[in-house]
C-alpha cells in the first residue's frame, strides 16, 4: 500500500482524521437499527441458503453450552467486524462471510494451526503467497487485519466464480479447490448429486459449513440459544493512520496511549519489535486513539526506532555477528531466534540496534524480502562413496557411518523406505576432520605395532627371508 502523508489524510466535518478505508457515503437506510447496530446490519445481509443438517444443530448445541467462549470470541471479533462487513458489502457478498473468522480462528489474528495456517483467516503459507501476503523476517501479512481480509475475500470470490455455489466455495476454502473438483467429478461419474451435502469429504470439511450456519443462526437470534452478543455500534473500531518512519512497537503503542498487547491486537503482523514504514506504511489504532497518536508523534523528540536491519556480508557465527553489530551474542540470538550450533549465512538479514553507522530506515526491498538462512555449525564435509553390504538397509548403513538414515536418503535421492542391494554405491558426506583423525590414528597404530629397530645387518637378513 502507498503511504499517505499525514497532511493529505482526509478529515471529517469536525476536522478529525477519517479512515481512508471508510466509504465516502455511509450506508443509507430508513431503519434506525441498521444505522446504529452492526449486528442488525449483518443480519440484513444474510443470503446463504439454509442448510438442513443435523450437524448444524450439533454445533448450535456446542456453542450454546459454552457461553463464556462465545463471549470471548465475539468480544475479540468486535474489533474487526465493522471493517470486514464493509469489505463484504462492497463486493456484494453474503454477510455470513464476515462471520467466517469465528470458525477459522475464533477471531484470533495470532492463531496458528498445526498445518501452519496463520491469522484470523487461516492462510497456509503457499496460498498466502498466491494472494500477495508477504511472509518474511519482519512481518507476516497473513496476520495483517487489512491485507488478510482483502486476500480472503479475493479468494472466496474466485472460488464462488469457479463453483457457482457458496457452500462449495466454502468447502474449497477449507479443503482446497482441487479436492472439491475431484469430489464433484466422482459424484458426476457415479450419477450422484454434486451439492455440498452429497460430496464425500474429510470430517473437518463436512463440519465446516454447518459450523458457519450455526454461528449465523446464533447471530440471527442469540436469545433463542440463551446467549448474549456484545453491543456493536455500526461504526469503525479502528482507523488506519499513516507513518513515515520506522518506529518501535513499544513507542507506537505509548504514543497512542495503548498497552503493547492492545496495540498488537490491531497490528499483529509484526514479527519483531520494530515497524518498518517501507513495508507497513500505516498502523491501525482504535478510533479514539488516532488523534492522540498523531499529536504525540508530532511532539516527539528523539529517535523513533532503536532497531534496524543489517545484511550479513558473509557466513559467520552468531558471536562474530554480535561483535560487529554491537550487542551480546545472547541478545542477538534471542531477538533473531537463532538456535544453538548454527551459522548465519551470507545475505541474511538480522535485527540489530541502530548506531551512527546504521541510522537510515530500512529500504522497501529489504522490508519486503528480508530472510534469514541458517546452516549447521560443523566442519567442512567431504564426499565419500560407500558400498552397501548384503542385507543392508538405509538405517544400518547410516549407523555404520555415523549419520542418519534420513541424511543418506536425501543425499542419494531415495525415499525413506528404499531397499538397498549388495554392492550398490551410495554417497555419504562426512566431516573432513574425521579423515585427518582417522589417518593420525592409523599412523599411531602402525607405530605401536612396529618392532624395535635392529642392527643394519639383521634388517638385511630379515628382508632377505621375506623375499624368499
C-alpha angles and dihedrals in degrees: 000000000000119000115250114212112238092238091056095050112119118248132204126237091278092054095251121137113267125210108255087215092058113100116256090229117046121227108283118215139143093225110093092205091057089055096050109025122064095198090057090050091051092049091051090059098051107129109151115113116253115263115224100209137131086222090067090057091046091057092044089056091046093055093041089057091054108053093157091056092048090050093051091046095049092044089056092045092053089076094059109025099087092055093045093048090050090054094044093050092045088059092044092239127148110274091229084082089067087065094055095097087062089070098030100052109345082252092295107144090194094056116131123187129208087255088059092252108154141194133027090297092046103228117183113224097258096048089045090056090047088059096045097258105152117224113186144127094291106036146009111212090196084080095043108112096216100035096045093048090051091048095046093051091045089053095045091048091052092049092050089051089051098049103022089221128089095212091054090044090055091048089053091049088058102034105024130264094255092056092050091048091052092047090052091048091052091052092046091051090050093046093245129136117272102212122122097265092049098055123096104237139160116276094255093053092045088057095040103086094035088055091052091047090051090054090047091053091050091051089047093055115359093169090064087065095042089249131129127214121210116253109264122192118217088242136102114273092200142025128215107238119192121231125199102193138040109271136186115250092231092052094046090052092048093048089052092049092243136125114249093247092053090047091052092051087069096033103037098144097083114104095188139043093263132068113218110216092204090061102031108025095182142042126214115232134177110269093251094048100053096084090044091055095047093048094048093043090055091050096044117115123196134033120333096203129040093184135063140166125266122192111219108236095206139007107282145160117264090245091060092045090050092053091051093047096046100243138102119272090238092054093045090052093046097048095043096036095234112171122222121277095023133125123218108234124228113272094030118134119230129191107238137165117275115252140172087275094048109041102126122099116255114273123248092246093053093042089055101038109027113139135167120219122193133194131191113269097235138128119276114283130231127207115244125187112215132180124229116237126223109286093015120150128190088260096051094045091047092050091051091054095039097244132108127268089236090057093050090049092049095046091051098037093243130143119248091254098046116139120227126218125214111270094017110148117229135177121242124180117215135175113271090226088064088063092051092047091048091049092048090048093052090051091051090049092050091049092051092050094047113106121237115277116274131207112276093252092052091051091054092050091051092050091050092054091049091054094053 
